[in-house]
Amino acid sequence: MKELSFKNRIASHYIITTALLIFVVFFVIYSIVKLSVYNHVNTDISKEVNSHLEEIEIKNNTFHLIHMKEWEEREHNTVDVNPVFIQFLNKKGEVFEKSPNLKNETLFFDKSIADNVLFDTKILNNKIRQIQVPIFQNDQIIGYLMIAMSLEGASMVLQNLSEILIIAYPLILLILFLIARFIAGRSIKPISAIIETSNIITKDNLKSRILLPQKQDELYVLSQTINKLLDRIETAVERERQFTSDASHELRTPLTVIKGTLEVLVRKPRNQEEYQDKINYCVKEVNRLNNLVDQLLLLARYENQSVQIENISLDTIVLDVISRFSTAIQSKNIQVITQFSNDVYVKSDRYLASTIIENIVSNAIKYSNEKGQLMIRLTESGGRISCHISDTGIGIPKEDLEKIFHPFYRSKSTNHPEIKGTGLGLSIVNRLCKLLNISIVITSEEHIGTQVVLYFD
């Protein structure tokens, strides 16, 4: 069985609820009308009972009508819209007088019905409402007054009303369903727009966005949320494309250099020194290529890296990093200044925190001038540990500070061809800082130096 559309489901749920409500309303209307009609009949019968009890005279254990001729001439000898039937019974239960409109018929005396109680019965297959009123003398029943009134008018009214309600019920529901479906269609129009927009969005087309509804309701929030999601996806895809393009370029460059060098070597015989020189050059490019691959693998590995938070000694990590770069520090005659006390502990991942500091220190050494200065300070303020790493190197222009976390970006790399690098170090640092909830702030001034501050929460 085919499922209903969302629009039809909304309309159907609305109609089911409305159908129950209308059914209750119609039932109440019918009950009120029925009660009103029967109350009117009951009231008329009660009036007739009181009137006829006043027109009889009781004497010697019997009774008779006081004004017989007037009674016979009144309306009971005609058939009205709601005719009233009158019948008198003696103490033996025999009919001794009845209204002319009964003709050859008599009202049935039902002994099983209590006195003075209204009940429904039939005469000549016509519904009537009847009452049996005892006539007393000295606490003894000497006869009965029986009064009945036709229910044909009331039955006709109730039947017409029920027919109208039965016919109107499905028509009203059908009209309401169409209205509800129309309103539901207009209400979910933004959803249709979402579907249409989603259908045209592909990996090559991420520019389309959902038009926001005029009313700021739940659908507005949904559309806005999806648009923000598309913005993030587009940004991620563009970064991935740029990363792939830059990675391909960076990988292709050392491979091209190695290929060109080897082709030159095989063109003609060379002496040992030339072979050794070219081979050493290729080894350097291979090392560069190997370093680039390691950096790319590092980025990929930390994309979904799980961390192991523990209490680590930050001062120990800093000293270990400085020790690993001792050769590079000595070759440039860089002065290293450390300002921190022993036993500075933070909660973080030991390996990842070491990788962050190592990359920052590596850049500081790489971009420092001869006889430069590298300062590392660990401070604590308000229970928050911060690590300050500053150098007196070439610095970074202000306009480039926003781009330094982009993969493969190197500020003014052509001005300093002697400085080798992949442009992935700070990108790795940025990702690891986000992974460990470490805040990083970089300030720099060209030809003066750079300062990196890490805040460990």
Beta strands, then each sheet from edge to edge (+ up, - down):
strand 1: 56-59
strand 2: 62-65
strand 3: 84-90
strand 4: 95-98
strand 5: 119-123
strand 6: 126-137
strand 7: 140-150
strand 8: 310-313
strand 9: 335-339
strand 10: 345-348
strand 11: 373-381
strand 12: 384-391
strand 13: 438-445
strand 14: 449-456
sheet 1: 1+ 2-
sheet 2: 4+ 3- 7+ 6- 5+
sheet 3: 8+ 10-
sheet 4: 9+ 11+ 12- 14+ 13-
end
